[in-house]
Amino acid sequence: MASSHRERVGVLKLFSEHIVVGRRDQEWGQAVTIIGVPKNSETSIDISEIRAQLRESLPNYALPKAIEIVEALPRNAMGKVLRRLV
């Protein structure tokens, strides 16, 4: 997902932090995946609602194939996200 697309995606404000990664995909080679940590662990996040909002602000090719909710992103001792582990 291009940075210009990330700026237009207000729905990502539901997350305290998130990363966008390319995951291997048999059909496309790589597929966009959003991995996010909810701002409030007590609030339920509706993936279908997130997808609907993303469709309003992104072109089809930039839509994520998957959206994953996690409790925390894995980090190294310096605090950098370990993308290879997500």
ZIDACOR-V592907 format. One record per pair of residues at least 24 apart in sequence whose C-alpha atoms are under 7 Angstrom apart, sorted by sequence separation. I is the first residue (numbers start at 1). J is the second residue. D is the distance in Angstrom with one decimal. If there is no record, write none. Layout:
BEGIN
i=I j=J d=D
i=I j=J d=D
END
This chain:
BEGIN
i=14 j=38 d=6.1
i=15 j=39 d=4.9
i=14 j=39 d=6.0
i=34 j=64 d=6.5
i=1 j=32 d=6.8
i=33 j=64 d=5.1
i=32 j=64 d=4.5
i=33 j=65 d=5.9
i=34 j=66 d=6.5
i=35 j=67 d=5.9
i=36 j=68 d=6.3
i=37 j=69 d=6.0
i=31 j=64 d=7.0
i=32 j=65 d=5.7
i=33 j=66 d=4.8
i=34 j=67 d=4.8
i=35 j=68 d=4.7
i=36 j=69 d=5.1
i=37 j=70 d=5.3
i=31 j=65 d=6.0
i=32 j=66 d=6.9
i=33 j=67 d=5.7
i=34 j=68 d=6.2
i=35 j=69 d=5.9
i=36 j=70 d=6.1
i=37 j=71 d=5.6
i=35 j=70 d=7.0
i=37 j=72 d=5.9
i=11 j=50 d=6.5
i=11 j=53 d=6.7
i=9 j=54 d=6.6
i=9 j=57 d=6.4
i=8 j=57 d=6.5
i=5 j=58 d=6.6
i=1 j=62 d=5.7
END
